Amino acid sequence: MAAGAELEAQMHPSAAGPAPSVTGQPGEALPVVAAVIERLTQLAETHAAPIAAAAQLFARCIRQGGLIHVFGAGHSHLLAEELFFRAGGLLSFNALLDPGLMLHESAVAAGELERIAEYAAIVLGKYPMSAADALLVISYSGINPVPVEVARLAKARSLPVVALTSVEASRGSPARHPSGQRLYEVADLVLDNPGPVGDASLRLPGLETPLCALSTILGAAIAQSLVYATAAALHSQGHPLPLLRSGNAPGGDSLNTQLVTAYRRRLRHL
């Protein structure tokens, strides 16, 4: 195949015939998609009640003028950003974003920092919180000291704490917080992100190490379910929604400008 035709085939697979199967087990097509569908089906069957409970809690906070602070370290910060300033989202979700705990400066250093419990107080010290607020802490493993300590400090301030974590993964790994607690043991309400220790969920024959972490995909589905359920609770009570519209949709810029004006002094990262 000529170089130009090969590039065209890569960019537009249909032009070169059926796309090749991506297999995790012989004969199994697109195993990542199959695994995600299986987990999403499980979520649909088991998570209606806990998501509704968390949504009622968040709706009450918003009615009282509070914020829902969202914290995650490492890849979990992606889910904090998923809820922050998102088209179709509620501006009352406030992401707590610390560069030292993210991956863009040093992934290795971020992983090490997440294991220092005392750093949690430094992070929270950057974000004023009121008695009307709530906290959502996201950590798939639920064992590292910083997310556990963030939850503990919030509870010490009498803020309700919701955890988005894998109970199975947490129970299968030693706790690293000095208290011996895992995130799900600290939180007032737990949203279980189902999956194995280490997150990677698929296997190839002959390989000892599993591949393909799915927690971010499943976590995003849970996060957006929280948005919908919280908005529905507020809407049913006649409360105005701080609902963002895409800046790429008609009327989005003018609508969002009004919301940003109302929230700018309260949200550090606007």
ABEGO torsion letter per residue (X at the ends): XBAAAAAAAAABAAAAEBBBBBBABBGBBGAAAAAAAAAAAAAAAAAAAAAAAAAAAAAAAAAAGBBBBBBBBEAAAAAAAAABGBBGBBAABBBBBBAAABAAABAAAAAAAAABAAAAAAAAAABBBBAABBBBBBBAAGABAAAAAAAAAAAAAGBBBBBBBBAAAAAABBBABAAGBBAAAABABBBBBBEBBGGBABBBBGBABBBGBAAAAAAAAAAAAAAAAAAAAAAAAGBBBBBBBBAABBGAAAAAAAAAAAAAAABAAX
